[in-house]
Amino acid sequence: MNIGIVGLGLIGGSLGLDLRSLGHQILGVSRRSSTCQEALARGIVDDAGVNLSMLAAADVVFICTPLGAIIPTVEELIPHLSANTIVTDVGSVKTPIVKAAAAIWPNFVGGHPMAGTAESGLDAAISNLFAGNPYVLTPVETTPANAVKVVEEIVRSLACKFYLCSPENHDKAVAWISHLPVIVSAGLIDACMHETDPNVLELAQQLASSGFRDTSRVGGGNPELGVMMARYNKGELLRSLQQYRHRVDELIAHIEQSDWHALEEKLKHTQHSRPEFLASKNF
């Protein structure tokens, strides 16, 4: 199968590595010719260039650009596609993307691989990035069943955990487990940086270890991604932030009132609940 990838960063590059190893012909498009040359040198793609016209032969095209560029890319891509070409994306917000894309290209299937690393760019692309991680497709009523089936078969070949859901439910769910953590983690770092005693701040930075590293990781990531999450999933992110603020206020009250029993009960509950979000699910 001829598979096009627009955007040769971490996700696009990793897709290219895996799908090419499975025997697909991979055609890559990037804004920079240097990125195209690197992708060719690393064996990530069979051919690469800066013009979308080279994807005219693609059976399926993965849009792996930042969220804000997905719809403009689909619009630019359409003149070069055959009517049967399937287009999918990897954006972390689905409702506005699917609504806009489906209106201009019927064979669009919304998608979101829940995989990544702290690094970005083509240099960070690795094999088996998606294996064992969730990959969600978000078709709507007008999405052709055959288009969903084709993308599903490709996704399942990556050895990921495959899920189907509506764009709306996807955005509600990822607001809790992806977008809220980014903002909360950023808030943690920001709060620490507001320590007014420079000696204490320096000591805190020197003593920071695994606990701070784990809870601050996503807040120290790519700012553009955080802004795009907030911009395109604003309603659901605000809903989750408001619920989080309410829970933090409860914890503050327990501590202010020295209600150690209530605090312990809350921490017991969170201790027992956490594995439900991390346990391995069946494919």
Secondary structure, DSSP 8 states (H G I E B T S, - for coil): -EEEEE--SHHHHHHHHHHHHTT-EEEEE-S-HHHHHHHHHTTS-SEEES-GGGGGG-SEEEE-S-HHHHHHHHHHHGGGS-TT-EEEE--S--HHHHHHHHHH-TTEE-EEE----S--SGGG--TTSSTTSEEEE---TTS-HHHHHHHHHHHHTTT-EEEE--HHHHHHHHIIIIIHHHHHHHHHHHHHHT-S-HHHHHHHHHH--HHHHHHHTGGGS-HHHHHHHHHHTHHHHHHHHHHHHHHHHHHHHHHHTT-HHHHHHHHHHHHHHHHHHHS----
